[in-house]
């Protein structure tokens, strides 16, 4: 069993390094040791969380109220779908990890607004999210922050009714 977990970890790390290298190369930046190191560390943290916290298999998103937060079919990795499932159930660490994945484009498209939404939702019970949320507040327009806040309120209201 441990061999399988290690093999999965290595595959995810290798895939993330390749994806990050391609992303960096398309932005006309040189591929540096630091960028690859960040990708490896991020992949290791994500994989560690998936393997050690035993997050259950993904289920389809049920809320139509938060269309921005629902995945677009076929554009997300299994890891993102797994984190999303736990995040939608209220797991603040999973919400944080989903924000990290959106903020870096790991396993999904790079989307700072979605990252901000998940960090803000997570920040109520997971203090490390606050730093990430504040970082993104400086990079998003006031309009996008207002839209994000409206989506968060709508998401919370839909969770209360379910």
N, C-alpha and C positions, 0 to 999 in steps of 0.2 A: 504494500500500500504506500509506503514512504517513497519507494522508487517511482511510482506513478506520479506522486505529488511533485517530486523533484524534476521529473521529466516535463510535466506541465509547466512548472515554474521556468525551466530553461527555454521552452518553446515560446512562452509569453514574453520573456525578456528578449530573446532573439528577434521575435516579430516586432516588438516595440522599438528596438534599436534600428531595425531596417525601416520601419515606418517613419521614425523621427529623422533618420538620415535622409530619406527621400523628401520629407517635408522641408527640412532645412535647405537641401539642395535646390528645391524649386523656388525658394525665396532668395536665391542668389547669395546665400551666405556660406562661408566655408564651414565644413563639418568639423567641429572642434572636439577635442577630448571631453571638455566640460558638457557640451550638449549631449553627447552620447552617454556620459556618466549620469546626467540628470534623467535621461530616458531609462537607463538600466535601474536606477534607484526607484523611480516612479513605478516601473513595472514590477519590481520586487515588492514594493509596499502594497500595491494593488493585489498582487497574487497572494502575498502573505495574508492579507485581509480575507480574501476569498477562501483560501484553504484553511485558515485557522479559526475564523469566526463561523464557519459552516453555514454561510448564507444559502438559503434554499433556492431551488431552481426558479427561473423567472416565470411570471405570469403576465398576461396581456394587461396593459394599462386600462383601468376601468373608468377613469374620470374624463368626461368630455369637457369639463369646466376648465381644464388647464391644457389647452391644445398646444401651447408653446412647450410644455414639459413632456408631452407624449412623444415617443420616438417616431421617427419616420422609418417605415418598414425597410429593412435591408441596409440601413446605413450605420447600424450600431453593432459592436462586437458582443459576444456572449457575456463578457465581463461587465460591460455597461448595462446590459439588460438585467444581469444579476444584481448589480448595485441599485439599479432603478427600482426593482421589486422591493428590496429592503427599504429603500428611501421612501417609497410610497406608503410603506407600512409604518413609517415614523421613526426609523432607525437614524439617529442624528449622525452617526459615524458614516453610514452609507450615503447620507445626503452630502456630507463633506467630501467623500471620495468621488461621488458623481460630479460635484462641483469641480474637483481637481481634474477629472477626466475631460470635462467640457472646456475648462480653462486652458488645457494643454493640447486638446484635440487627440487624446489617446483613446482609441477604440470608437471614436465618433468624430463628428466635425467640430472644429474649433468654434465655440460659441460663448463669448464672454457674458452675454445676457443670461443664458441658461445657467452658466456657472454662478453668476451673481445671485440668481434666484435660489439655487440650491444652497449656496453658502449662507444666505440670509435666513433661509428656513432652518438650517442646521445650527446657526449661531445661538439660538435660544437655549440649546442644551449641550452644545459642543464648542467651547470657547476658542479653539484654534481657527474656527470658521470666521470669527470676527476680523482677524487680520487679513484674511483673503478677501473678505467682503469689502473692507475699507480700501484695499489695493485696487479692486475693480471699480469702486465708486469713483475713483480718480480718472478712470479710463473710459467710463461710459457717459453718454450725454444725460442731461437731466430728464429728457423725454424717455429714454430707455430705462432709467431708474424708476421713473413714475410708472411706466408700463409694467416693469418688473414687480413693483410694490402692489399694483392692482392684481397681477396674476397670483402673487403670493396670498393676498386676501381671498381671492376666489378659490384658490387651492385649499386654503384652510377651511373655508366655509363648506366646500364639498366634502372634506374629511369629517367635519362635524355631523353632516347629514347622513353619512354612510355608517 
